[in-house]
Amino acid sequence: MNNHYSAEFKLEAVKRIEKTNESVTKVAADLGVKPTTLQGWVKKYKQSPAAPFPGSGNLSPEDEKLRKLEKELRELREENEILKKAAAYFAKNLK
């Protein structure tokens, strides 16, 4: 069975562990989730506290920025190739 938990639920579970120093096993049992699942949430939170659970289909802010920069780089390279071809064409026709 594949349960889907909201980002808020995950965040509250992780914060409960941080605030109360309860074990992952105890909090997981109280919330009805597997300890390994809760441990994964803790790991994701520690890796990216600002946006630990972006959600299905969403990117973390860092990944979104990287995607935009890669797209911009691709577009600039294409434009550069077009300009090179245009410059070569005009240089050839000026002779």
Secondary structure, 3 states (H helix, E strand, C coil): CCCCCCHHHHHHHHHHHHHHCCCHHHHHHHHCCCHHHHHHHHHHHHHCCCCCCCCCCCCCHHHHHHHHHHHHHHHHHHHHHHHHHHHHHHHHHHC
